[in-house]
């Protein structure tokens, strides 16, 4: 099932790689600069290199040759309820990947952002380069919502800290919205547990876990439940996926306004 068909005219090489489903634009730029990409046999090191005739060009990435279909690229975007324990990579050398859930899909999709191995929930995958760029580039400010189970004492001072512009890895993050949902039964050791909601408009590496660590909280479970208003359906169980509808794709097109 495709979202639409895209025709590319004189595209940048990194854009072409994204539409071929090789990697996101930013990751494609890194691959190009590493010297692993050739166009018609010529190694290209500039991500912005224009491919004059993309439909007749042979694009080689890591020794594998890719070509564009003459009728254009049929784009496809899906949502996966990512199980905990899988990595967001197409390289299985470092562990079982999310693509093990997608063996029936023929298109080459890339993950739209990442969830770490220990986290689960809503993960989007697409071969629509424009959509991937829009949802991953910081300037578009899309929101992501998470439900997080924590261990440790939660009080007003902790709430104020988590909602402040915290400094993580020497970088001052945009303030998150953090809400206390409910107190959970104490764990086996008698330690307090709480369920929190985090809403982020940027996605630093393991940001929520680092925020909680600074606040003296341990993350027990972390689940992404929404991206820009697109919510994970209750009936989409871990390991299950489905195509996005046109209405759901529209939800992703513009930043939410609070």
N, C-alpha and C positions, 0 to 999 in steps of 0.2 A: 504494500500500500504506500503510495507516494504522496507527499505534500503538494508538490508542483514540479515543473520541469524548468531548469535554469539553462540559459545559453550564455556562455562566457565570451566576451570580446576583448582581446588583447589584455588578458588578466595578468596581475603580478604572480610571480611563481609561488609565493607563499599562499596566496589565495587559491591558486589552482590545486596545490597539495591539500588544502583544507577541503575543497569540494570533492577531491578524489577519496576523501575519508582516511587520509594518512595520519593527520594530526590537526590540532587546532592551529590557527594562524600563528600564534606566538611560538608554539612548539615547532611548527613548520619552519619558521625563521631560524630557529636554533639548528635544526637538521640541515638546512641549506648552508649556513655558515660553517658547519662542521666539515663540509666538502663531500657529503654523501649523496648529492643530487646532481644529475646531469640532464640536459635538454638536448635531444638528438645527438647524444654522445659527448657533448661539451659540458664539463663540470662548471656549475654556476655557484658562486659564493654570495651573491647579492639577493636577499629575499624579495626586493622590489623589482627584480628583473622581469621585463615584459615578455610574455610568450606570444609572439605575433600571430601564430596560427595554431591555437591550442588543440584543434581537432585532428590535426595531422602530426602533431609533435609526439615524440616518444619520451616520456618522463621516467628516468631511472632513479630509484631511491633504494639505496643499500643493495644494489645489484638486481632489484626487481623492476621490471618495466611496466609502466601504467600508460594507458591511452584513454582519451575521452570518447564516449559514445557519440556518434554523429548526430543523433537526435537530441542531444543535450543530456544533462544530468537530472535524473529523477531523484529529487530530494526526499528524505524520510527522517522523521523525528519520532522517537519513542520514549516512554517513561518506563523505568525499571525500579522495582522495589528491591534495592540492593541488600543482599544478605550480609550480615557481619561476617568477616573472615575472608572476603574477596577483595582483591586490589583493583584499582581503576587504571588498568594498563592492558595493552594488547600483548605484552611480553610476559609469558608464563614462567620465565626462569626464576622469578622472585616470589612465586606463589600462584595459587589459582586465581583467575581473573574474572571480572564481571562478564566477559564475553563467553564464558562457559554456560551462561544462562541464555545465550542468544544464538545457539547453533543453527536454528532454522532460518536466520536472517542472512540473506545473500549480499546485501549492501555493505560497504565498508563504512562503518560508523565510528565516530570518536566520542569520547565522554565530554559532556559539557561541564567543565569543572571536575572536581574530584570529591570523593568522600574517602577518608582514610580506612585502612583495613578494619579497624575496630568500630567503625560507625556504619549505620545502615540507613535505609529510607530512600527518598525520592532522588533518583539519578536520571538525568536526561542524556540521551545519546542521539547524534544526528550526523548527517553528511551535508547539511546546509551550512556552508561556510559563513554566510552573513549572520545567520541565527546564532551560531556558536560564538562568533566574535562579539555580537551584541550582548550575549548573556555572560561573557567572561571578561570583557574589558571593563576596568574600574570606572571609566567615565560615564557609563550608562546607569550605574547605581541601582541595579536590580536587588530586590530583597530576597533573602532566604530565611526560612523559619525552621527552628529545631525544637524538639522536646528532649530535655536532658534530665536524666535521673542522677542525682548527686548524693554523695555520702559526706557528712560533716554538718556542723551547726550553721544554719542560715538565719541571719538576723538583719535588721534594717541597715546597719553599717556595711554589711556584705552586699546588700542590694544596691546601695549608693555607689559602692566601688565598682560593681559590675556594670552599672549604667554610666560610668564616667569614661572619659577618653584615656583609657589605660595605655601604658607603654609595654609593648611586647617586642622582644628582640630588638630593642633600641628604636622602635618605631611607635609613634603615637597613633593608635587606631581611631577610626571614627567611633563615636559612642554607640554601643549596641543598645537595643531595647531588651531588658531582661525582666521577666515577670515571674513571681512565685505562683505556681498553679495549685499545689497542695502538698501537705506533709504526708509522707508515706510511713508505713509501719517501720519501726526500728529494725536494723539488720540483726544477724545472729549474735553479734558482739555488743548489741545494745546501742550502736551508734545511730545518730539521727540521719534520716534520708528524706530528700525532697524532690519534687518534680518541678522543673523550671522551664520557661519558654524563652528562647533566645531569638531575636530578629536582627540579622546582620545585613548591612548594605555593602560590605566588602568581604573578601574571603581569604584572610591570611592563613598560612599553613598551620593546621591544628589550633586555630584561634580560640575556639571555645574551651578546649582542654587547657590551654595556657592561661586563659582568663580565670578559669576555675582554680587552677593551681596557685595562682597569685592570691586568690581570695581564700585559700585554705580549704577548698572543696575538692573531692575526688569524683571524677566522672565515672559512673557505673555503666550507664547506657546513653547513647547519643543517636537520635534519629532525626533526619531531615524530613519535614512533613509538607513543605511548600516552597515554591520558587515563583516569586512575582505574582502571587495570587493563585497559581496553579497548585492544587493540593493533591497529595497522595490519596487515592481512593481507599476506603476501608476494605474493599473486597480484593485489592491487589496485594496478595500475600508476598512475603519475601521470596525472591527468585522468579516472580512472575513479571511480565511486561505486557505493554500494549502500545499501539500507535496513538499519537495525539490527534484529536479532532481539530478541525479548522477553528472552532471557537477557542479551544485551548491554546492553539498557536497564537491567536490574537492576544491572549493574556500575556504572552511573553514578549510582545512587540514593543511595549513602552514601559518605562519605570513606573512603579506605583507612586501615587501622590498621597501623602498622609496629611 
